[in-house]
Each structure stands twice: as structure tokens, then as C-alpha cells.
Amino acid sequence: MELPLMPPVSPMLAKAVLTVPEGDFLYEPKWDGFRAIVFRDGDDVELGSRSEKPLTRYFPEVVAAVKANLPERCVLDGEIVIAAGKGLDFEALLQRIHPAASRVKLLAEQTPASFIAFDLLALGDDDLTGRPQAERRRLLEEVLASARPPVHLTPVTDDPALARDWFQVFEGAGLDGVVAKPTAAPYQQDKRVMQKVKHTRTADVVVAGYRLHKSGPVVGSLVLGLYDGEGALQHVGVAASFPMARRAALIHELAPYVTDGEHPWLGDNVPERNPNQAAGSRWNNGKDLSFIALRPELVAEVAYDHMEGTRFRHTAQWKSWRPDRDPRSCTYEQLEVPVRFDLGAVLGS
């Protein structure tokens, strides 16, 4: 492979803002998948990740689509996603990271991925990263004019009012916000040049356990639960953003609630979404996901962006204890459900 921009390339990043900014920006939907820098030099294709670990072997169908749709020599920035029905399926995307080649091949057929392109970094012998965002977008539209699924060009607008509308309605298709890119900005690796607006909501949750921090006997994360329609406490995610002093204090606060006896997530009769059922992390097979059980009597308010199925998509942000709340009132019914929106309509807008 011989390109004007060689791997690894660190993606340009975005800083979080509270509202859609106005000014000289191009606005795009914020895709919820695996960020990928695609390098193509003839038959040589590499899919680089944000962590600079190659994704190439996990997505052979994307490699084939790149060869069929992209210029002979180019570097593109985009997102690998899996569409299920009318929205995105991040859980299916996680399943694609598997060490067995036979499993990768099977999943490529059962849950094929797509590539959503949103920036052009190199074309032929030209490194385009020093050119303005608006010019790179125009060139990207030209090189993808005849591209076919599963390669897509992300929608774009320079109208902040339409961007605010996208922020509201596109969430139902599994997208998690809007990105604003300065029209005159060059592509700056690993710099937070762009701005992103993400959905933030709050929920009252049961604190049903905790995991220890890797640095010692302090709390690493709180294990959270919600009651389903049948009255079973289901694992919905974790809250983990605490200063070290707070992690140490939590050990003492939670000590009176520690139990090794009756608990909905211990023993043989556990619910389907039990936090101990995952043997390890796909990104770190040695990671210990066991937890210390707490009597399900504590309620906390946490902030989250959106749900992925029955769980928080990302780590929830701690807000406060809620001693005034009954744990049994912490149900899925309290959660705001976004209006469903067809993913095909997003890509066709």
C-alpha cells in the first residue's frame, strides 16, 4: 500500500456542546457505530479504527464494498454500522468483533455491515487534509456519486434549523445526535475541531451492585437496574464517572447493603440480562465483569443519552442519590421513547 496518507490515522474529534451552534458550519447526523478510516490502494484495503487497531478482518463485506464503490486510491473517514429493520443495531455490531474466522464469515452473511462516509482525506496522490471542510465535502460527493449500498454518503446541511430538526427526529432511527463541522477547517488528526450535540435524559435506577476499580479496593462502577413489566429487575448498565476520593467513600456508604444471600442476580434463577452472564469484554477478554451484590434498596438518578434495546447505550452519568424514591418505581415505563424514524429516510434525505 502506497498512499499520500498512510495508516495509522487518528480521526478528527468533536467536543460536546449543549445546543446546535450557528455560523459557518456543515451539519451531519451523528452515527452510532465504529469509527473507521478506510484506506484503499487498488486491491489493498485497510479499515483503521479510532484506537488504531485494524477492523479489516471483522468486516470482509465492507472490504468488498470498498473495492466495488470507492476510487482506486483514496482515504475516507466514516462509520461502520449495522442496519436492522428501520434503525441501527449496535449490539449486532459488537458481536462482529470475534476471534474465529468462521464466526466472522457467518456474521458477515447474517448481519452485514454498511459504511457511512463523511470525509475525504486523500485522493490519488493528493493529501486533502489541509483543504477546507467544505471543499473536502464537495470532492467526497463527486467520488461517491455512483456509489451503491452498503456504501453510503452521510446527509449534510448548512441550515441550523434543519440540523435541529434532524436532532429530534433522526434519533428514532438509532442516531445519537448532530455534528457541526466548521466549513473552513482543515482535517486535524486527534483534535476536537468539530462540535457534537447529543441527547441527554435522566432516569431513576436501582443500584444493585458495584464493581471494584482496577487500582484497588475502591468502587469502579455502580451496577444499575430497572424493573421490567413482569416485575423482574434487569441489568441496564453502569455509572462510572467518579473522582478517586468519591470512589473510596462509596465503599463505606455501600457496605451496609452488601449481600451474599438473596438477590435477583445471584444463584441459578437469574434474569436474562444478568451482569454476570457476560464472560468478558470483546475488547479485553481478561476483564473481570463480576460484581459485589447490594440489596436492591438504593435509588439513584443518572443521566443517559439513549437506550440500545433494553440497556443504556453508553455509561450513565451519576447525578445524585434519591432516598425519596421507592426502588419498585424504577421501571422502564419512566423512560422517554423516541419516535421511530426509518433509517432509509435518513440516508435519502
Secondary structure, 3 states (H helix, E strand, C coil): CCCCCCCCCCCCEEEECCCCCCCCEEEEECCCCEEEEEEEECCEEEEEECCCCECHHHCHHHHHHHHHHCCCEEEEEEEEECEECCEECHHHHHHCCCCCHHHHHHHHHHCCCEEEEEEEEEECCEECCCCCHHHHHHHHHHHCCCCCCCEEECCCECCHHHHHHHHHHHHHHCCCEEEEEECCCCCCCCCEEEEEEECCEEEEEEEEEEEECCCCCCEEEEEEEEECCCCCEEEEEEECCCCHHHHHHHHHHHHHHECCCCCCCCCCCCCCCCCCCCCCCCCCCCCCCCCEEEEEEEEEEEEECCEECCEECCCEEEEEECCCCCHHHCEHHHCCCCCCCCHHHHHCC
